[in-house]
Amino acid sequence: MARVENTMSDQAFDVVLARSGRTVHVSAGQSIANALLDAGIDVAVACEEGMCGACVVPLLAGEADHRDTVLGDDEQQRAIALCCSRARTPSLTLDM
């Protein structure tokens, strides 16, 4: 699966962390991983290009714009790569 760029989903959105109830804003052009790190939340990152899967976490709600190359179609329904993927909806809820 090739990485697909989609400028329509390059706008800002929020990420809700289900375990803590905390909401983190992700700016346009910022990765989810970087927004979480900036907010003091520890996340695993390695390649930062969506090729290794180190930053994949469960996706509970919202529609993701998957830009990684590690998740298969069925996995994309329930997980997201934090380093490169974005949101197609105003918010995403993660199992974090």
N, C-alpha and C positions, 0 to 999 in steps of 0.2 A: 504494500500500500504506500503510495507516494505522499509526501507531505504537501498539503494544499494550502495556499495562502488565500485568505478571504477578507478583504478590506471591509466588508459590510459588518463584520463582527469585531473590528478593531476599536470599538468604543469602550468606554469605561463600564464596569459592572461591579457587583458586590459578590463576595464569597462568604457564605455562612458556614461556620464551623459547628456542626451538630452537637458534638460532645460538650463544648463549652458555651455554645450559644453566641459566641463572639462573631461579629461581622467585620470583614476587612474589605476595604475599597481597592479595586484594581484599576489603575489608570490606563487610558489608551496608550498602547505601546509598551506597557509593563507586563511582565509575566506574573502569573499567579504565584509562582515560587518566590519571586523577588518581592512582591507585595507582602506575602506572609513573613518572609525574612525581615523586611523593613519594620513589620509590626512586632518583631521579637518572637515569632513563632518558628521553631526549629523544623525544617523540612529537609529531606534527603534530596540532594541534586548531584549529578555527576556530569553527564555529557552536555546538558542544557540545550540539546537539539532534538529531543524526542526520540532518540535512537536506543537508549539503554534500559529504560523502564524503572530507574531508581526512584523517580519522583511520582510514580503512579499511586493514586489513592482512590478509595471508593467514592463514587458519585451517587448521591442520594436523590437529588432533585435538580431540575433545570436542564437546559439543553446545551450541551458542549459543542464547540467547534474544534474537533479533534485535528491536531496538526502533527501528531507523532507518527512514528512508523512501527511502533511495538504492539499496539492494541489491535486485535482483530475486531471485526464487525460486532460480534456478540459481546465482547469485552467492553466495547465503547458504550454500551447501554448502561454499564454499571461502574465504570472507572474513568479516570482522566489523568493525563500527564501534566503535572503542574508547571513544567518548565516551558512549554510551548503552546499548549491549547488555550482556547479562550471560551467565552460564553456567547451563545446565540440568544440568550434570554437575559433579563435585567439582573438575575442573580443565579448562583449555583450553590447547592448545599453539599458539603463534603463530610465524609465520616472521619472527622478529625476533632 
